[in-house]
Amino acid sequence: MTDILVRNIDDDTLRKLKARARRDGRSLQAEVRHLLNEAADAGKLSPKQVSKALREIRRAIGPVSCDSAALIREDRNR
């Protein structure tokens, strides 16, 4: 693995990172590594995450009823 050095991190950001690391039970270095890994994988969802998101969408939308035959007839009549 390669090391990187990040310079000029402002004090407020460092304080927040330390608090987050403490909350998550990680060292500061492990927390920053975790955040970098998440950022690098941003946009990639696991099947479990997709399933959870779909459940939340279904719950938000509520039941949907649709008469597909009526929609097909309507489309043919155009």
MOHUUR-V551937 format. One record per pair of residues at least 12 apart in sequence whose ideal C-beta (glycine too) atoms are under 7 Angstrom apart, sorted by sequence separation. I is the first residue (numbers start at 1). J is the second residue. D is the distance in whole Angstrom. If there is no record, write none. Layout:
{{I;J;D} {I;J;D}}
//
This chain:
{{17;31;6} {17;32;6}}
//
